[in-house]
């Protein structure tokens, strides 16, 4: 006589497959939430970086009477010798150690030769920007020049260039693009191309690229539209700008390239990427070889389109305002409003959304 049968243990194949399917569905449902949480954390960290840069510039202004200049081609090191605004602001935030090391070297060149530069403190890069993460040359942040025009010597102007409503060339003849119909710009007078001027009255934003004579001195007193209504510093993507992407030497601590964030270009205006740098900088080879899509308005060599604010955060970019407050601004912001925010003294005070 047989005894009672023992109970079966374990899963059948069908049951196992069902469990695996359920786990897969749960992972698929949770993954976007996890990714969103991670991006939210990165965006917050990026805002904290911007806060530090803004505070450094404001502390500098409180001491020197003006914000850091966009160009230190003239003057005595460490406030000369072609240093950047971001470098001089380091001494006014929690990066004083790096600042002192470079200063003790006597020049940016000496600091590079001694291995002090290039350096990459966390505050110079947005954690959402993974482009050449280990490249210590790049910075994810640029000072705002506001609604400043660009010269089109490359022959590749973009439609939004007409928002400039005219521009004054520094090294060539005057150029005045026809106005848009209907106009989508505030109607500013002609501006000095790239902000290449040391004259404060000829600038619109908080920084100016300057030229061989240096850059404009901009004070908080020049922000007549209000410090809470004016863009100060924002994000960019070095991958989308040939002048930043192939930067060498001291990197972000030198030169005027991080003083060129323009509001003429819409936020997150996409630029075609190239595998290798072209032979000639400053020229726009929109021939389908250098520029994959052949779209002149997205050519990485076209200085008229590459100096805008942009980020890898979905839907917009982070900014610091002159009062030190922070904003994430949607890339679909009304273009006229965006220009008003970029200009410090046009008489139109609009609140950042």
ChimeraX attribute file (.defattr): number of C-alpha atoms within 10 A of each C-alpha:
attribute: neighborCount
match mode: 1-to-1
recipient: residues
	/A:1	3
	/A:2	4
	/A:3	5
	/A:4	6
	/A:5	6
	/A:6	6
	/A:7	5
	/A:8	7
	/A:9	6
	/A:10	7
	/A:11	10
	/A:12	10
	/A:13	9
	/A:14	9
	/A:15	11
	/A:16	12
	/A:17	12
	/A:18	12
	/A:19	13
	/A:20	12
	/A:21	12
	/A:22	12
	/A:23	12
	/A:24	12
	/A:25	12
	/A:26	11
	/A:27	13
	/A:28	11
	/A:29	11
	/A:30	12
	/A:31	12
	/A:32	11
	/A:33	12
	/A:34	12
	/A:35	11
	/A:36	12
	/A:37	12
	/A:38	13
	/A:39	17
	/A:40	14
	/A:41	14
	/A:42	17
	/A:43	22
	/A:44	16
	/A:45	18
	/A:46	26
	/A:47	24
	/A:48	16
	/A:49	21
	/A:50	31
	/A:51	20
	/A:52	21
	/A:53	28
	/A:54	28
	/A:55	20
	/A:56	26
	/A:57	28
	/A:58	23
	/A:59	19
	/A:60	20
	/A:61	17
	/A:62	13
	/A:63	11
	/A:64	11
	/A:65	15
	/A:66	19
	/A:67	25
	/A:68	30
	/A:69	28
	/A:70	35
	/A:71	33
	/A:72	28
	/A:73	23
	/A:74	16
	/A:75	12
	/A:76	11
	/A:77	16
	/A:78	20
	/A:79	19
	/A:80	17
	/A:81	19
	/A:82	22
	/A:83	26
	/A:84	27
	/A:85	29
	/A:86	26
	/A:87	21
	/A:88	24
	/A:89	24
	/A:90	21
	/A:91	18
	/A:92	19
	/A:93	17
	/A:94	12
	/A:95	16
	/A:96	14
	/A:97	12
	/A:98	18
	/A:99	19
	/A:100	13
	/A:101	13
	/A:102	22
	/A:103	16
	/A:104	12
	/A:105	15
	/A:106	13
	/A:107	18
	/A:108	24
	/A:109	17
	/A:110	16
	/A:111	20
	/A:112	17
	/A:113	14
	/A:114	11
	/A:115	10
	/A:116	16
	/A:117	22
	/A:118	21
	/A:119	19
	/A:120	18
	/A:121	11
	/A:122	12
	/A:123	21
	/A:124	22
	/A:125	23
	/A:126	28
	/A:127	19
	/A:128	18
	/A:129	19
	/A:130	12
	/A:131	12
	/A:132	12
	/A:133	13
	/A:134	9
	/A:135	13
	/A:136	19
	/A:137	24
	/A:138	28
	/A:139	26
	/A:140	26
	/A:141	31
	/A:142	31
	/A:143	33
	/A:144	34
	/A:145	31
	/A:146	30
	/A:147	29
	/A:148	32
	/A:149	28
	/A:150	27
	/A:151	23
	/A:152	19
	/A:153	14
	/A:154	16
	/A:155	14
	/A:156	22
	/A:157	21
	/A:158	18
	/A:159	11
	/A:160	19
	/A:161	22
	/A:162	20
	/A:163	26
	/A:164	25
	/A:165	22
	/A:166	23
	/A:167	24
	/A:168	21
	/A:169	20
	/A:170	15
	/A:171	9
	/A:172	9
	/A:173	9
	/A:174	14
	/A:175	15
	/A:176	14
	/A:177	13
	/A:178	11
	/A:179	15
	/A:180	15
	/A:181	6
	/A:182	6
	/A:183	12
	/A:184	16
	/A:185	22
	/A:186	18
	/A:187	13
	/A:188	17
	/A:189	12
	/A:190	18
	/A:191	22
	/A:192	24
	/A:193	24
	/A:194	28
	/A:195	32
	/A:196	29
	/A:197	23
	/A:198	21
	/A:199	17
	/A:200	18
	/A:201	12
	/A:202	17
	/A:203	30
	/A:204	27
	/A:205	30
	/A:206	31
	/A:207	31
	/A:208	35
	/A:209	28
	/A:210	25
	/A:211	20
	/A:212	12
	/A:213	15
	/A:214	23
	/A:215	26
	/A:216	27
	/A:217	21
	/A:218	24
	/A:219	17
	/A:220	18
	/A:221	11
	/A:222	18
	/A:223	21
	/A:224	16
	/A:225	19
	/A:226	21
	/A:227	19
	/A:228	20
	/A:229	23
	/A:230	30
	/A:231	32
	/A:232	32
	/A:233	30
	/A:234	28
	/A:235	30
	/A:236	31
	/A:237	28
	/A:238	25
	/A:239	22
	/A:240	24
	/A:241	24
	/A:242	22
	/A:243	19
	/A:244	22
	/A:245	19
	/A:246	15
	/A:247	18
	/A:248	14
	/A:249	16
	/A:250	23
	/A:251	25
	/A:252	29
	/A:253	25
	/A:254	27
	/A:255	22
	/A:256	28
	/A:257	21
	/A:258	31
	/A:259	28
	/A:260	29
	/A:261	34
	/A:262	28
	/A:263	26
	/A:264	28
	/A:265	27
	/A:266	21
	/A:267	24
	/A:268	22
	/A:269	17
	/A:270	18
	/A:271	22
	/A:272	19
	/A:273	19
	/A:274	17
	/A:275	6
	/A:276	8
	/A:277	14
	/A:278	16
	/A:279	9
	/A:280	9
	/A:281	14
	/A:282	15
	/A:283	18
	/A:284	23
	/A:285	22
	/A:286	22
	/A:287	13
	/A:288	12
	/A:289	10
	/A:290	21
	/A:291	21
	/A:292	14
	/A:293	15
	/A:294	15
	/A:295	15
	/A:296	24
	/A:297	22
	/A:298	24
	/A:299	32
	/A:300	31
	/A:301	30
	/A:302	29
	/A:303	25
	/A:304	29
	/A:305	29
	/A:306	30
	/A:307	32
	/A:308	28
	/A:309	30
	/A:310	27
	/A:311	25
	/A:312	18
	/A:313	19
	/A:314	11
	/A:315	14
	/A:316	20
	/A:317	23
	/A:318	24
	/A:319	28
	/A:320	28
	/A:321	24
	/A:322	23
	/A:323	17
	/A:324	22
	/A:325	17
	/A:326	22
	/A:327	17
	/A:328	18
	/A:329	16
	/A:330	15
	/A:331	19
	/A:332	12
	/A:333	14
	/A:334	12
	/A:335	20
	/A:336	17
	/A:337	18
	/A:338	27
	/A:339	30
	/A:340	27
	/A:341	28
	/A:342	27
	/A:343	29
	/A:344	29
	/A:345	19
	/A:346	16
	/A:347	12
	/A:348	17
	/A:349	19
	/A:350	16
	/A:351	12
	/A:352	19
	/A:353	11
